[in-house]
């Protein structure tokens, strides 16, 4: 069984590989990546792995983006420190969803679930069919279509908000809210984790678990110590908006596009 791992933290990646060696000694780690960009490049250049183990929050984005528009498919075990992406993960063909730190017993159960999946859906005589499904499509790829509007609620009233009017999305008490450039705040359906894959990544960036910000809402940013960045937004979001040290480099690259 050929495995592909995407994990941007070296200690976590090493622990995962050691755990795999203990619970699935016959498995081969065929490739690894530390970022969304590296994962895309490896998957495009190599035969599809039998199973992927992906951290969701990579340095330059969410690994869930790999599955948009059908560009990547295949059984996947998501390994993450966050529990908020469960729904989106299983929509992306997740075999299992493991929370860090992952112990051997839980990983072994995930591998057994994958083995049952293979026995049920991929018998040996289905190999030619699987190979054809994994082959890249010959049709001309279409540009991804991102969300143009989002429904916002204020009391008993609901509004179709154009995304060009949305300065940021924030999470308050696990509820999603949209803040428009005129300073209005609206409750939205679903969570930020569910909204994020539908947003244009050239216009929006998730700076933290609580905030997704539009580039045009950023007035300035400055160092906040320990490699973090403090953002000044217009209009202001709820509380201080801080980019972590782990996300700071990806944020700078995104803002400079």
C-alpha positions as a LaTeX table, in Angstrom:
\begin{tabular}{lrrr}
\hline
Residue & $x$ (\AA) & $y$ (\AA) & $z$ (\AA) \\
\hline
Unk1 & 0.00 & 0.00 & 0.00 \\
Unk2 & 1.48 & 3.33 & $-1.14$ \\
Unk3 & 0.86 & 6.28 & 1.17 \\
Unk4 & 1.15 & 10.04 & 0.70 \\
Unk5 & 1.51 & 12.35 & 3.72 \\
Unk6 & 1.00 & 16.12 & 3.86 \\
Unk7 & 2.07 & 17.57 & 7.22 \\
Unk8 & 3.87 & 20.89 & 7.70 \\
Unk9 & 5.18 & 20.22 & 11.22 \\
Unk10 & 8.33 & 18.04 & 11.08 \\
Unk11 & 7.92 & 16.49 & 14.57 \\
Unk12 & 4.28 & 15.59 & 13.87 \\
Unk13 & 5.24 & 14.13 & 10.48 \\
Unk14 & 8.00 & 12.02 & 12.05 \\
Unk15 & 5.66 & 10.73 & 14.78 \\
Unk16 & 3.03 & 9.82 & 12.19 \\
Unk17 & 5.54 & 7.89 & 10.04 \\
Unk18 & 6.80 & 6.03 & 13.12 \\
Unk19 & 3.23 & 5.15 & 14.10 \\
Unk20 & 2.48 & 3.92 & 10.56 \\
Unk21 & 5.55 & 1.67 & 10.71 \\
Unk22 & 4.19 & 0.09 & 13.89 \\
Unk23 & 0.53 & $-0.38$ & 12.88 \\
Unk24 & 0.97 & $-1.02$ & 9.12 \\
Unk25 & 4.52 & $-2.33$ & 8.57 \\
Unk26 & 3.70 & $-3.34$ & 4.99 \\
Unk27 & 2.80 & 0.22 & 3.98 \\
Unk28 & 5.22 & 2.38 & 1.99 \\
Unk29 & 5.38 & 6.16 & 2.40 \\
Unk30 & 5.74 & 7.03 & $-1.29$ \\
Unk31 & 5.79 & 10.79 & $-0.82$ \\
Unk32 & 5.42 & 13.68 & 1.60 \\
Unk33 & 4.65 & 17.39 & 1.40 \\
Unk34 & 4.81 & 20.29 & 3.82 \\
Unk35 & 2.50 & 22.67 & 1.98 \\
Unk36 & $-0.52$ & 22.77 & $-0.29$ \\
Unk37 & 1.73 & 23.75 & $-3.19$ \\
Unk38 & 4.07 & 20.80 & $-2.64$ \\
Unk39 & 1.12 & 18.41 & $-2.29$ \\
Unk40 & $-0.39$ & 19.55 & $-5.59$ \\
Unk41 & 2.96 & 19.19 & $-7.34$ \\
Unk42 & 3.65 & 15.68 & $-5.97$ \\
Unk43 & 0.17 & 14.37 & $-6.74$ \\
Unk44 & 0.34 & 15.75 & $-10.28$ \\
Unk45 & 3.72 & 14.15 & $-10.94$ \\
Unk46 & 3.21 & 10.68 & $-9.45$ \\
Unk47 & 0.74 & 7.80 & $-9.71$ \\
Unk48 & $-2.18$ & 8.19 & $-7.32$ \\
Unk49 & $-1.38$ & 6.77 & $-3.87$ \\
Unk50 & $-3.59$ & 4.10 & $-2.34$ \\
Unk51 & $-4.23$ & 6.28 & 0.71 \\
Unk52 & $-3.48$ & 9.87 & 1.69 \\
Unk53 & $-2.91$ & 11.11 & 5.24 \\
Unk54 & $-3.36$ & 14.88 & 5.23 \\
Unk55 & $-3.09$ & 17.53 & 7.89 \\
Unk56 & $-5.92$ & 19.97 & 7.15 \\
Unk57 & $-4.23$ & 23.24 & 8.14 \\
Unk58 & $-1.05$ & 23.47 & 6.04 \\
Unk59 & 1.28 & 26.46 & 5.92 \\
Unk60 & $-0.27$ & 27.93 & 2.77 \\
Unk61 & $-3.90$ & 26.82 & 3.01 \\
Unk62 & $-6.27$ & 23.95 & 3.73 \\
Unk63 & $-5.58$ & 20.52 & 2.26 \\
Unk64 & $-9.35$ & 20.38 & 1.57 \\
Unk65 & $-8.62$ & 22.68 & $-1.38$ \\
Unk66 & $-6.96$ & 19.71 & $-3.13$ \\
Unk67 & $-10.39$ & 18.15 & $-3.63$ \\
Unk68 & $-12.08$ & 21.16 & $-5.21$ \\
Unk69 & $-13.31$ & 20.64 & $-8.77$ \\
Unk70 & $-12.35$ & 16.97 & $-8.69$ \\
Unk71 & $-8.67$ & 17.70 & $-9.37$ \\
Unk72 & $-7.67$ & 15.19 & $-6.65$ \\
Unk73 & $-9.64$ & 12.18 & $-5.46$ \\
Unk74 & $-9.01$ & 9.07 & $-3.46$ \\
Unk75 & $-9.38$ & 7.67 & 0.05 \\
Unk76 & $-8.01$ & 10.03 & 2.67 \\
Unk77 & $-7.42$ & 10.03 & 6.41 \\
Unk78 & $-7.39$ & 13.60 & 7.72 \\
Unk79 & $-5.11$ & 14.20 & 10.71 \\
Unk80 & $-5.64$ & 17.57 & 12.39 \\
Unk81 & $-5.67$ & 19.48 & 15.65 \\
Unk82 & $-9.08$ & 21.00 & 14.84 \\
Unk83 & $-12.52$ & 19.41 & 15.05 \\
Unk84 & $-14.32$ & 22.06 & 13.00 \\
Unk85 & $-13.58$ & 20.56 & 9.56 \\
Unk86 & $-15.32$ & 17.21 & 10.05 \\
Unk87 & $-18.22$ & 17.88 & 7.66 \\
Unk88 & $-15.99$ & 19.26 & 4.89 \\
Unk89 & $-13.55$ & 16.37 & 5.35 \\
Unk90 & $-16.15$ & 13.67 & 4.82 \\
Unk91 & $-17.46$ & 15.57 & 1.81 \\
Unk92 & $-13.91$ & 15.17 & 0.46 \\
Unk93 & $-14.06$ & 11.34 & 0.63 \\
Unk94 & $-12.53$ & 11.01 & 4.09 \\
Unk95 & $-12.01$ & 7.45 & 5.29 \\
Unk96 & $-11.47$ & 8.78 & 8.82 \\
Unk97 & $-10.86$ & 12.00 & 10.75 \\
Unk98 & $-8.21$ & 11.81 & 13.46 \\
Unk99 & $-7.48$ & 14.47 & 16.06 \\
Unk100 & $-3.90$ & 15.08 & 17.14 \\
Unk101 & $-2.11$ & 13.63 & 18.98 \\
Unk102 & $-2.94$ & 10.34 & 17.24 \\
Unk103 & $-2.20$ & 7.14 & 19.12 \\
Unk104 & $-1.39$ & 3.79 & 17.51 \\
Unk105 & $-4.75$ & 2.26 & 18.40 \\
Unk106 & $-6.74$ & 5.01 & 16.74 \\
Unk107 & $-4.51$ & 4.97 & 13.64 \\
Unk108 & $-4.82$ & 1.19 & 13.38 \\
Unk109 & $-8.61$ & 1.49 & 13.43 \\
Unk110 & $-8.42$ & 4.04 & 10.60 \\
Unk111 & $-6.26$ & 1.67 & 8.53 \\
Unk112 & $-8.70$ & $-1.16$ & 9.19 \\
Unk113 & $-11.56$ & 1.05 & 8.04 \\
Unk114 & $-9.62$ & 1.76 & 4.84 \\
Unk115 & $-8.98$ & $-1.98$ & 4.38 \\
Unk116 & $-12.73$ & $-2.68$ & 4.65 \\
Unk117 & $-13.37$ & 0.10 & 2.14 \\
Unk118 & $-10.92$ & $-1.48$ & $-0.32$ \\
Unk119 & $-12.42$ & $-4.94$ & 0.10 \\
Unk120 & $-15.91$ & $-3.61$ & $-0.47$ \\
Unk121 & $-15.33$ & $-1.07$ & $-3.24$ \\
Unk122 & $-12.05$ & $-2.08$ & $-4.86$ \\
Unk123 & $-11.73$ & $-5.84$ & $-5.40$ \\
Unk124 & $-8.62$ & $-7.05$ & $-7.22$ \\
Unk125 & $-10.38$ & $-7.40$ & $-10.57$ \\
Unk126 & $-11.36$ & $-3.72$ & $-10.42$ \\
Unk127 & $-7.76$ & $-2.55$ & $-10.85$ \\
Unk128 & $-8.17$ & $-1.56$ & $-14.54$ \\
Unk129 & $-11.29$ & 0.43 & $-13.69$ \\
Unk130 & $-9.54$ & 2.23 & $-10.82$ \\
Unk131 & $-6.60$ & 3.02 & $-13.09$ \\
Unk132 & $-8.92$ & 4.57 & $-15.65$ \\
Unk133 & $-10.67$ & 6.63 & $-12.96$ \\
Unk134 & $-7.33$ & 7.91 & $-11.70$ \\
Unk135 & $-6.18$ & 8.95 & $-15.19$ \\
Unk136 & $-6.31$ & 12.71 & $-15.74$ \\
Unk137 & $-9.33$ & 13.94 & $-17.67$ \\
Unk138 & $-8.66$ & 14.92 & $-21.26$ \\
Unk139 & $-11.22$ & 17.68 & $-21.32$ \\
Unk140 & $-10.14$ & 21.27 & $-20.93$ \\
Unk141 & $-10.20$ & 22.17 & $-17.22$ \\
Unk142 & $-12.60$ & 24.90 & $-16.24$ \\
Unk143 & $-11.75$ & 27.71 & $-13.88$ \\
Unk144 & $-13.18$ & 27.13 & $-10.41$ \\
Unk145 & $-16.40$ & 28.95 & $-9.64$ \\
Unk146 & $-16.34$ & 30.61 & $-6.26$ \\
Unk147 & $-19.20$ & 31.97 & $-4.19$ \\
Unk148 & $-20.62$ & 35.25 & $-5.49$ \\
Unk149 & $-23.16$ & 35.85 & $-2.71$ \\
Unk150 & $-23.83$ & 34.77 & 0.84 \\
Unk151 & $-27.09$ & 34.87 & 2.78 \\
Unk152 & $-26.95$ & 37.12 & 5.85 \\
Unk153 & $-29.57$ & 37.43 & 8.58 \\
Unk154 & $-30.45$ & 40.36 & 10.83 \\
Unk155 & $-33.31$ & 39.47 & 13.11 \\
Unk156 & $-36.24$ & 38.21 & 11.04 \\
Unk157 & $-34.80$ & 39.65 & 7.79 \\
Unk158 & $-32.46$ & 37.91 & 5.39 \\
Unk159 & $-30.28$ & 39.48 & 2.70 \\
Unk160 & $-28.31$ & 38.25 & $-0.31$ \\
Unk161 & $-24.93$ & 39.88 & 0.28 \\
Unk162 & $-22.57$ & 40.25 & $-2.66$ \\
Unk163 & $-19.14$ & 38.91 & $-1.72$ \\
Unk164 & $-17.63$ & 42.12 & $-3.08$ \\
Unk165 & $-19.38$ & 43.86 & $-0.16$ \\
Unk166 & $-18.09$ & 41.43 & 2.50 \\
Unk167 & $-14.98$ & 42.64 & 4.33 \\
Unk168 & $-14.55$ & 39.63 & 6.57 \\
Unk169 & $-16.19$ & 36.55 & 8.03 \\
Unk170 & $-15.85$ & 35.99 & 11.76 \\
Unk171 & $-16.75$ & 33.21 & 14.18 \\
Unk172 & $-18.37$ & 34.20 & 17.47 \\
Unk173 & $-19.48$ & 31.48 & 19.88 \\
Unk174 & $-19.07$ & 28.99 & 16.99 \\
Unk175 & $-21.55$ & 30.95 & 14.82 \\
Unk176 & $-20.47$ & 32.50 & 11.52 \\
Unk177 & $-21.00$ & 36.21 & 10.82 \\
Unk178 & $-20.34$ & 38.40 & 7.78 \\
Unk179 & $-19.19$ & 42.00 & 8.26 \\
Unk180 & $-19.73$ & 44.24 & 5.25 \\
Unk181 & $-17.65$ & 47.25 & 4.26 \\
Unk182 & $-20.36$ & 49.57 & 5.60 \\
Unk183 & $-19.88$ & 48.07 & 9.07 \\
Unk184 & $-23.05$ & 45.97 & 9.15 \\
Unk185 & $-22.89$ & 42.53 & 10.78 \\
Unk186 & $-25.00$ & 39.58 & 9.61 \\
Unk187 & $-25.43$ & 36.05 & 10.91 \\
Unk188 & $-24.67$ & 33.50 & 8.17 \\
Unk189 & $-25.68$ & 29.88 & 7.71 \\
Unk190 & $-22.98$ & 27.37 & 8.59 \\
Unk191 & $-19.48$ & 27.75 & 9.96 \\
Unk192 & $-16.33$ & 29.42 & 8.66 \\
Unk193 & $-14.93$ & 25.95 & 7.89 \\
Unk194 & $-17.87$ & 25.28 & 5.57 \\
Unk195 & $-17.68$ & 28.71 & 3.93 \\
Unk196 & $-13.90$ & 28.81 & 3.39 \\
Unk197 & $-13.63$ & 26.30 & 0.49 \\
Unk198 & $-16.29$ & 28.28 & $-1.43$ \\
Unk199 & $-14.38$ & 31.58 & $-1.27$ \\
Unk200 & $-11.98$ & 32.93 & $-3.90$ \\
Unk201 & $-8.51$ & 32.34 & $-2.37$ \\
Unk202 & $-7.13$ & 35.34 & $-4.26$ \\
Unk203 & $-9.55$ & 37.61 & $-2.39$ \\
Unk204 & $-9.94$ & 35.92 & 1.00 \\
Unk205 & $-7.47$ & 34.51 & 3.53 \\
Unk206 & $-8.15$ & 32.69 & 6.79 \\
Unk207 & $-5.86$ & 34.46 & 9.23 \\
Unk208 & $-7.07$ & 32.47 & 12.26 \\
Unk209 & $-9.76$ & 30.04 & 13.37 \\
Unk210 & $-12.02$ & 33.04 & 14.05 \\
Unk211 & $-11.43$ & 35.32 & 11.05 \\
Unk212 & $-11.39$ & 35.15 & 7.24 \\
Unk213 & $-10.43$ & 38.53 & 5.80 \\
Unk214 & $-10.74$ & 40.15 & 2.37 \\
Unk215 & $-7.55$ & 41.68 & 0.98 \\
Unk216 & $-9.35$ & 44.97 & 0.31 \\
Unk217 & $-10.29$ & 45.24 & 4.01 \\
Unk218 & $-6.66$ & 45.29 & 5.17 \\
Unk219 & $-5.44$ & 48.83 & 5.86 \\
Unk220 & $-2.04$ & 47.90 & 7.30 \\
Unk221 & $-0.29$ & 45.26 & 9.36 \\
Unk222 & 2.58 & 45.31 & 11.82 \\
Unk223 & 4.74 & 42.97 & 13.86 \\
Unk224 & 3.11 & 41.73 & 17.04 \\
Unk225 & 6.02 & 39.79 & 18.55 \\
Unk226 & 7.04 & 36.12 & 18.26 \\
Unk227 & 6.68 & 36.25 & 14.47 \\
Unk228 & 2.99 & 37.21 & 14.60 \\
Unk229 & 1.29 & 40.01 & 12.68 \\
Unk230 & $-1.41$ & 42.40 & 13.92 \\
Unk231 & $-3.86$ & 43.57 & 11.24 \\
Unk232 & $-5.73$ & 46.86 & 11.02 \\
Unk233 & $-8.97$ & 46.33 & 9.14 \\
Unk234 & $-11.57$ & 48.71 & 7.77 \\
Unk235 & $-14.16$ & 48.17 & 9.06 \\
Unk236 & $-12.77$ & 46.70 & 12.27 \\
Unk237 & $-13.54$ & 43.06 & 13.00 \\
Unk238 & $-14.50$ & 41.81 & 16.44 \\
Unk239 & $-11.44$ & 42.23 & 18.66 \\
Unk240 & $-7.81$ & 42.14 & 17.56 \\
Unk241 & $-6.99$ & 40.21 & 14.40 \\
Unk242 & $-3.64$ & 38.44 & 14.75 \\
Unk243 & $-1.91$ & 36.22 & 12.20 \\
Unk244 & 0.05 & 33.43 & 13.90 \\
Unk245 & 3.74 & 32.85 & 13.30 \\
Unk246 & 2.89 & 29.68 & 11.36 \\
Unk247 & 0.54 & 31.56 & 9.00 \\
Unk248 & 2.52 & 34.82 & 8.68 \\
Unk249 & 4.68 & 33.82 & 5.70 \\
Unk250 & 1.71 & 32.45 & 3.75 \\
Unk251 & $-0.24$ & 35.62 & 4.57 \\
Unk252 & 2.54 & 37.86 & 3.22 \\
Unk253 & 2.75 & 35.77 & 0.02 \\
Unk254 & $-1.03$ & 35.94 & $-0.43$ \\
Unk255 & $-1.20$ & 39.69 & 0.12 \\
Unk256 & 1.56 & 40.30 & $-2.44$ \\
Unk257 & $-0.19$ & 38.41 & $-5.28$ \\
\hline
\end{tabular}
